[in-house]
Amino acid sequence: MKNNKGNDKQKRIALYGKGGIGKSSTVSNVAAACADQGYRVMIIGCDPKSDSSITLLGGERIPTILDLLRDGMDIKEEDVVFEGYHGVKCVEVGGPEPGIGCAGRGIIVSIKQLKRISDSMDDMDLIIYDVPGDIVCGGFVAPVRKGMVNESYILTSGEYMPMYAANNICSGLSKINTKLSGIICNSRDVTNEKEIVEEFAHEIGSELLSFIPKEQIVQDCEREGYSVMEIAPDSEVAQVYRELAQKIMSRTESDSVLPDSMDDVQLRELARKQSKSVSQCHHKKTVFRTE
């Protein structure tokens, strides 16, 4: 097994993106692909939904650090660190109590607690943080400002709202002086999608690392509670995840850039390329108004 214990080359990455864009699915499949390649991997789910690790654990949810702390439990390593597919270490931070508390503060408290009770983080080659997508939440900046991550990636599709969120995330990363290591497209089968996201990545100064096709097998595996890598390792999309995992593990500091977000007009013009009928729709709307 590969091991970077005590080595500053350990990869600690954060994956950002609009809620519902497929971060947890991407995180779990990339983690599984890296584990298949012999890397020691940990995923830390920072989303209040606490589902980042579920497909690595046969569909089973695990206790979250914040829930156990709220219950007054004297937490031990075995209470919060669970071993999933091919030895991937799985941890769920959980969320603050509804209506009170801060997700960012919760992440910081949880990681401090984890380091206090376990040295498992030191043993990893790769640690992946599945981060809340809302840029205004403290959960967005906490992993970066506390030195928990050294690489950031954004997941999007070619649809307008996911790209709008991705563009905001770029602005946020720039404001906290954090470089971006690449864009990943989780396809929604919109027209010209790959070209649109490639252009978006180019405009912000980055690059499209992977285009993950929309395949039913991904949804089928999730419903069963497993990653694609475990249930359908010979599928085409499994190979896409393997290639993405290899790219992430080979990225260096020189591959990262401080992103330059697009203005709203540019972004909307880019997104319009996803539909060949936009001009027709616009025309019909204009006709309707004049009539």
C-alpha positions in Angstrom: 0.0 0.0 0.0 1.1 3.5 -0.8 1.6 5.7 2.3 2.5 9.4 2.8 2.6 9.3 6.6 4.6 12.3 7.8 4.9 13.5 4.2 3.7 17.0 3.2 2.7 15.5 -0.2 -0.5 14.1 1.3 -3.4 15.3 -0.8 -6.3 16.9 1.1 -8.8 18.0 -1.4 -12.2 19.8 -1.2 -14.9 19.2 -3.7 -17.4 22.1 -4.1 -20.5 22.5 -6.2 -24.2 23.3 -6.2 -26.3 21.2 -3.9 -27.7 18.1 -5.8 -25.1 18.2 -8.5 -23.6 14.9 -7.5 -20.7 15.7 -5.2 -21.3 12.7 -2.9 -21.5 10.3 -5.8 -18.4 11.7 -7.4 -16.5 11.7 -4.0 -17.4 8.1 -3.3 -16.5 6.8 -6.7 -13.2 8.7 -6.9 -12.3 7.4 -3.4 -13.1 3.9 -4.4 -11.1 4.2 -7.6 -8.1 5.6 -5.7 -8.4 2.7 -3.2 -8.4 0.3 -6.1 -5.1 1.8 -7.2 -3.5 1.2 -3.8 -3.9 4.5 -2.2 -5.0 5.0 1.4 -8.1 7.1 1.3 -10.4 8.9 3.7 -13.5 10.7 2.9 -14.9 13.3 5.4 -18.5 14.2 4.7 -19.1 17.8 5.7 -22.7 18.0 4.4 -25.5 18.0 7.0 -27.2 15.3 5.0 -24.4 12.9 6.1 -24.6 10.8 3.0 -21.1 11.2 1.6 -19.9 7.7 2.6 -23.2 5.7 2.3 -22.3 4.0 -1.0 -18.9 2.9 0.3 -20.6 1.2 3.3 -23.3 -0.9 1.6 -26.0 1.7 2.0 -25.5 2.0 5.8 -25.5 5.4 7.5 -22.9 6.0 10.2 -23.0 8.1 13.3 -21.9 11.7 12.9 -19.3 13.4 15.1 -21.6 16.3 15.9 -24.6 14.1 16.8 -22.4 12.1 19.2 -20.9 15.2 20.7 -24.4 16.7 21.3 -25.4 13.4 23.0 -22.5 14.0 25.4 -20.7 10.8 24.4 -17.0 10.3 25.1 -16.1 9.6 21.5 -13.6 7.0 20.5 -12.1 6.3 17.1 -14.3 3.3 16.5 -17.4 5.4 17.1 -16.8 7.7 14.1 -14.2 6.1 11.7 -15.6 3.3 9.7 -13.9 1.2 7.1 -15.7 0.9 3.7 -14.9 -0.4 0.3 -11.3 -1.5 -0.1 -10.4 0.0 3.2 -11.6 3.6 2.5 -12.0 5.3 5.9 -15.3 7.0 6.2 -16.2 9.9 8.6 -19.3 12.0 8.7 -19.2 15.4 10.4 -23.0 15.9 10.5 -24.7 19.3 10.7 -25.6 21.9 13.4 -28.9 21.8 15.1 -31.7 23.1 12.8 -32.0 26.9 13.2 -28.9 27.3 15.3 -25.2 26.7 15.0 -22.7 27.1 12.2 -21.7 24.4 9.7 -18.2 25.9 9.4 -17.7 25.9 13.2 -19.1 22.3 13.3 -16.5 21.2 10.7 -13.6 22.7 12.7 -14.8 21.2 16.0 -15.3 17.8 14.4 -11.9 17.7 12.8 -10.2 18.7 16.0 -12.1 16.0 17.8 -11.1 13.4 15.2 -7.4 14.3 15.4 -7.6 14.1 19.2 -8.9 10.5 19.2 -7.3 9.1 16.1 -4.1 9.4 14.0 -5.8 7.8 11.0 -5.7 11.1 9.1 -1.9 11.1 9.2 -1.8 7.7 7.6 -3.7 8.7 4.4 -2.5 9.4 0.9 -5.7 11.2 0.1 -8.3 12.9 2.2 -11.5 14.1 0.4 -13.8 16.7 2.0 -17.3 16.7 0.6 -18.1 20.3 1.4 -21.5 22.1 1.6 -22.2 23.8 -1.7 -23.7 27.0 -0.3 -20.9 29.6 -0.6 -22.4 31.9 2.1 -22.1 29.2 4.7 -19.1 29.0 7.0 -18.7 25.4 5.8 -17.4 26.8 2.6 -14.3 28.5 4.0 -13.6 26.5 7.1 -11.6 23.7 5.5 -9.5 26.1 3.6 -8.8 28.7 6.2 -7.9 26.1 8.8 -5.3 24.5 6.5 -7.4 21.3 6.2 -7.2 21.2 2.4 -4.4 21.9 -0.1 -6.4 21.4 -3.4 -9.9 22.5 -4.4 -12.1 21.2 -7.2 -15.5 22.3 -8.5 -18.2 20.0 -9.8 -20.8 21.4 -12.2 -22.9 20.5 -15.3 -23.6 22.5 -18.4 -26.9 23.8 -17.0 -27.2 27.4 -16.0 -27.8 27.2 -12.3 -24.9 24.7 -11.5 -22.6 26.9 -13.6 -23.9 30.0 -11.8 -23.0 28.3 -8.5 -19.7 27.2 -9.8 -18.9 30.8 -10.9 -19.8 32.1 -7.4 -17.6 29.5 -5.9 -14.7 30.7 -8.1 -15.3 34.2 -6.8 -15.3 32.9 -3.3 -12.1 31.0 -3.7 -10.4 34.0 -5.3 -11.5 36.2 -2.3 -9.9 33.8 0.2 -6.8 33.5 -2.1 -7.3 29.8 -2.7 -6.3 28.2 -6.0 -8.5 25.9 -8.1 -7.1 22.6 -9.3 -9.8 21.9 -11.9 -13.4 21.6 -13.1 -15.3 18.3 -13.2 -18.5 18.0 -15.3 -21.2 15.7 -14.0 -23.3 15.5 -17.2 -27.0 16.2 -17.3 -27.2 15.4 -21.1 -27.8 19.0 -22.1 -27.0 20.2 -25.6 -23.3 21.1 -26.2 -22.6 20.3 -22.6 -19.0 19.3 -22.8 -18.1 22.3 -25.0 -19.9 24.7 -22.7 -18.1 23.5 -19.5 -14.8 23.4 -21.4 -15.3 27.1 -22.3 -16.4 27.9 -18.8 -13.2 26.3 -17.4 -11.1 28.2 -20.0 -12.8 31.5 -19.1 -12.0 31.2 -15.4 -8.4 30.2 -16.2 -8.7 26.5 -15.3 -9.4 23.3 -17.3 -12.0 20.6 -17.6 -10.5 17.5 -15.9 -13.2 15.0 -16.5 -16.6 14.7 -18.3 -18.7 12.2 -16.4 -21.4 10.9 -18.7 -25.0 10.5 -17.4 -25.4 6.8 -17.0 -28.3 4.9 -15.5 -25.9 2.5 -13.8 -24.7 5.3 -11.5 -28.2 5.8 -10.2 -28.9 2.0 -10.0 -25.8 1.5 -7.9 -26.7 4.4 -5.6 -30.1 2.9 -5.0 -28.5 -0.4 -4.0 -26.2 1.5 -1.7 -22.9 0.8 -3.5 -20.4 2.7 -5.7 -20.0 2.0 -9.4 -16.5 0.8 -8.7 -17.8 -2.0 -6.5 -20.9 -3.1 -8.5 -20.0 -2.3 -12.1 -16.2 -2.1 -12.3 -16.2 -3.0 -16.0 -18.6 -0.2 -17.0 -17.5 2.7 -19.2 -18.3 5.2 -16.4 -16.2 3.3 -14.0 -13.2 3.8 -16.3 -14.1 7.6 -16.3 -13.8 7.6 -12.5 -10.5 5.8 -12.7 -9.1 8.3 -15.1 -10.3 11.2 -12.9 -8.8 9.6 -9.9 -5.4 9.3 -11.7 -5.6 12.9 -12.7 -6.3 14.1 -9.2 -3.5 12.1 -7.7 -1.1 13.4 -10.3 -2.0 17.1 -10.0 0.7 19.4 -8.6 0.8 23.0 -7.3 1.7 24.3 -10.8 -1.6 22.9 -12.1 -3.7 25.1 -9.8 -4.8 28.7 -10.6 -6.5 31.5 -8.8 -9.9 31.5 -10.6 -11.2 34.5 -12.4 -15.0 34.4 -12.3 -17.1 35.4 -15.3 -19.5 38.4 -15.2 -23.2 37.6 -15.3 -23.7 38.6 -18.9 -20.9 36.4 -20.1 -22.1 33.5 -18.1 -25.7 33.7 -19.3 -24.5 33.9 -22.9 -22.4 30.8 -22.4 -25.3 28.9 -20.8 -27.5 29.8 -23.8 -25.4 27.5 -26.0 -27.0 24.5 -24.2 -30.3 24.9 -26.1 -30.6 25.2 -29.9 -34.1 26.6 -29.5 -33.3 29.5 -27.2 -33.6 32.1 -29.9 -36.9 30.6 -31.1 -38.3 30.7 -27.5 -37.1 34.2 -27.1 -38.8 35.1 -30.4 -42.1 33.5 -29.4 -42.0 35.4 -26.1 -41.5 38.7 -27.9 -44.3 38.0 -30.3 -46.7 37.0 -27.4 -45.9 40.2 -25.6 -46.5 42.4 -28.7 -49.8 40.7 -29.4 
